[in-house]
Amino acid sequence: MLYRTLLTALALLLTSASSYAVVVFKGDNSANTTAPANGLPFDSVGMLSGGTAVYLGDGYMLTANHVSIGSSVIFPDGSSYAIDTAFTPVQPVAGVDLKVFKLEEEPDIAAVSIYSGNTSVLLSSTSYVVGSGLGRNPSVSTSSSNVKWGTSSTRDIRWGLVNSLKKSTSTGMVYFTSGTSNPVSLTTYDSGSPLFTYIDGEWYITAIAVSIDSTTANSSTSRFYSYLYSSNYLIPLSDYIDGSIIP
């Protein structure tokens, strides 16, 4: 049976469900761990203790509201920045699973703007999701479509190609189905992962990952699985935000 689950370790413990992180199908854990040559703002994505976040500028970062941010963020270049505990994280839109928090100092990291145009553009564009979730268990063949997740040691920041995005009429969220067109899946710790889309000559943050439809856990191993044809859900930012959300 399929059901919705948040992409956090806590949610997995509470529901005994699996979900998706950036697992690259047909590739091992070394795949897609550096920025591609197309200018994707890969280096603006950070790893949190409980998820993923993206840099907005002026020391502020965006993630999903249900993510535990911890005490610091680590970027792909290895740099680590402390989170400003004097700043209370804010929800930019009441009732929407988004959160802005602040770093103690501004990082030497490129800021990325939020797209504020029509969400329909996403449905006809190629996008990239960048997350810091668990990787695949190295013992599972890269030719397998049922991917057993690795331990926390497999966490890394990876990107995945999303060629086909749809919009749910029931939830308003956008989603992509893992498979041939979208050879990537989300896993635990990928909540807050940004979707980047190249629009009119500029890369934008167009959506934030929050949940998936997933298969049940394997009770015999207490591990979780990513599976082809499951759906990965994201919040389309331009449906809720018009312009900057930096406080």
C-alpha positions in Angstrom: 0.0 0.0 0.0 1.2 3.5 -0.8 0.9 6.4 1.5 2.3 9.9 2.1 5.3 10.4 4.4 7.4 13.4 5.3 11.0 13.2 4.3 12.6 13.3 7.8 14.0 10.6 10.1 11.4 11.5 12.7 8.6 10.9 10.3 10.0 7.6 9.3 10.3 6.5 12.9 6.7 7.5 13.6 5.2 5.9 10.5 7.6 3.0 9.7 7.4 4.2 6.1 10.0 4.7 3.5 10.6 7.8 1.4 13.0 9.1 -1.1 16.2 11.1 -1.0 18.5 12.0 -3.8 19.2 8.4 -5.0 20.4 8.4 -8.6 19.1 5.3 -10.3 21.7 3.5 -12.4 24.5 5.3 -10.5 26.4 4.6 -7.3 26.8 7.1 -4.4 29.6 9.0 -6.2 27.2 10.0 -9.0 26.1 13.7 -9.2 28.0 14.9 -6.2 29.6 17.9 -8.0 28.0 20.7 -9.9 27.2 20.0 -13.6 28.6 22.4 -16.2 25.3 24.1 -16.9 25.6 26.6 -14.0 23.2 24.8 -11.7 23.5 26.6 -8.2 24.5 23.3 -6.6 26.9 25.0 -4.3 24.1 27.1 -2.7 22.5 24.0 -1.1 23.4 23.0 2.4 23.1 19.9 4.6 21.3 20.2 7.9 21.1 17.7 10.8 17.6 16.9 9.8 17.3 17.9 6.2 18.4 20.2 3.4 18.3 24.0 2.8 19.1 26.5 0.1 20.8 29.9 0.5 18.7 33.0 -0.2 21.2 35.7 0.6 22.0 38.1 3.5 22.7 35.1 5.7 19.2 33.6 5.3 18.3 30.0 4.2 15.0 28.3 3.2 14.0 24.8 4.1 10.8 22.9 5.0 9.1 23.9 8.3 9.1 20.3 9.7 12.9 20.0 9.3 15.1 20.1 12.4 17.8 22.6 11.4 20.3 21.7 14.2 23.3 24.0 15.0 25.1 24.4 11.6 24.9 24.0 7.9 27.5 22.4 5.6 27.9 23.4 2.0 29.3 21.2 -0.9 32.7 23.0 -0.7 33.0 21.6 2.9 32.5 25.0 4.6 30.4 25.0 7.8 28.4 27.9 9.2 26.8 28.2 12.6 23.0 28.8 12.7 22.0 32.1 14.5 20.2 31.0 17.6 19.3 34.6 18.4 17.1 34.6 15.3 13.8 32.8 15.6 13.0 30.9 12.4 9.9 32.1 10.6 7.2 30.6 8.4 7.0 33.0 5.4 3.4 31.8 4.7 1.2 30.7 7.5 0.1 27.0 7.3 2.6 26.2 4.5 5.5 23.8 5.2 8.3 26.4 4.6 10.8 27.9 7.1 13.4 30.6 6.9 16.4 30.6 9.3 19.5 32.7 9.6 23.3 32.0 9.8 25.5 33.8 12.3 27.6 35.1 9.4 27.0 35.5 5.7 28.7 32.7 3.8 30.8 33.1 0.7 28.0 31.3 -1.2 26.0 32.5 -4.2 22.4 33.5 -3.3 19.5 32.1 -5.4 16.3 33.9 -6.1 12.8 32.5 -5.7 10.7 32.3 -8.9 7.5 34.4 -8.7 6.0 33.7 -12.1 3.4 31.3 -13.2 3.8 27.8 -11.9 2.7 26.4 -15.3 6.2 27.1 -16.6 7.5 24.3 -14.4 5.3 21.8 -16.0 7.0 22.3 -19.3 10.6 22.8 -18.1 13.5 20.6 -17.2 14.5 21.1 -13.6 17.0 19.7 -11.1 16.5 18.7 -7.5 19.4 19.0 -5.1 19.3 17.2 -1.7 21.5 15.9 1.1 19.6 12.7 1.9 20.8 9.1 2.3 22.4 7.3 -0.6 21.9 3.8 -1.7 23.2 0.8 0.2 26.5 -0.1 -1.7 25.5 -3.8 -1.6 22.5 -3.2 -3.9 23.2 -3.4 -7.7 23.0 -0.1 -9.6 20.8 -2.0 -12.1 18.1 -2.6 -9.4 14.9 -0.5 -9.4 14.3 -1.3 -5.7 17.0 0.6 -3.9 17.9 -0.3 -0.3 19.0 2.9 1.5 22.4 3.1 3.1 23.3 4.3 6.6 23.9 7.9 7.6 27.5 7.5 6.2 26.0 7.6 2.7 24.6 11.1 3.1 25.9 13.6 0.6 24.7 16.5 -1.5 23.6 15.2 -4.9 21.6 16.5 -7.8 19.0 14.7 -9.9 17.4 15.5 -13.3 13.6 16.1 -13.4 12.3 16.1 -16.9 8.6 15.7 -16.2 6.7 17.6 -13.5 3.0 17.5 -12.8 0.6 19.3 -10.5 -1.8 17.7 -8.1 -5.3 18.9 -8.3 -6.1 17.7 -4.8 -3.1 19.2 -2.9 -1.8 21.9 -5.2 1.7 20.5 -4.9 3.9 19.7 -7.9 5.4 16.2 -8.1 7.6 14.0 -10.2 7.4 10.3 -10.6 10.7 8.4 -10.4 11.4 6.4 -13.5 12.9 6.7 -17.0 12.0 10.4 -17.5 13.1 11.3 -13.9 16.0 8.9 -13.0 16.1 10.2 -9.4 14.3 9.7 -6.1 14.2 11.5 -2.8 14.9 9.8 0.6 15.1 10.7 4.3 16.9 14.0 5.0 15.8 15.4 1.6 13.0 17.6 3.1 13.8 21.2 2.2 15.6 20.2 -1.0 15.2 22.9 -3.6 14.0 22.4 -7.2 16.0 24.6 -9.6 14.6 25.6 -13.0 16.4 27.7 -15.6 13.9 30.4 -16.8 14.7 33.3 -19.1 18.4 33.0 -18.7 18.5 32.6 -14.9 18.4 29.8 -12.4 15.6 30.1 -9.8 14.4 28.2 -6.8 11.0 27.0 -8.0 9.9 24.5 -5.4 10.8 22.8 -2.1 10.6 19.1 -1.4 8.4 18.0 1.5 7.0 14.5 1.0 6.7 11.3 -1.1 4.4 8.4 -1.8 6.4 5.4 -0.8 6.4 1.7 -0.2 6.5 0.2 3.3 9.7 -0.6 5.1 11.3 -4.0 4.9 10.6 -5.4 8.4 13.3 -8.0 8.2 16.1 -5.5 7.8 14.5 -2.4 9.4 15.7 -0.5 6.3 13.8 1.6 3.8 13.6 1.5 0.0 13.3 3.9 -2.9 11.3 2.5 -5.8 10.8 3.4 -9.4 7.3 5.0 -10.2 6.8 6.5 -6.7 5.9 10.2 -6.6 8.0 12.9 -5.0 6.1 16.0 -3.8 7.2 19.6 -3.6 5.7 23.0 -2.8 5.5 25.3 -5.8 6.8 28.6 -4.3 5.3 31.0 -6.8 1.8 29.9 -5.7 2.5 31.3 -2.2 5.3 33.8 -2.5 5.5 36.9 -4.6 9.1 38.2 -4.3 11.7 38.0 -1.6 10.9 36.3 1.7 14.1 37.5 3.5 12.9 39.1 6.7 
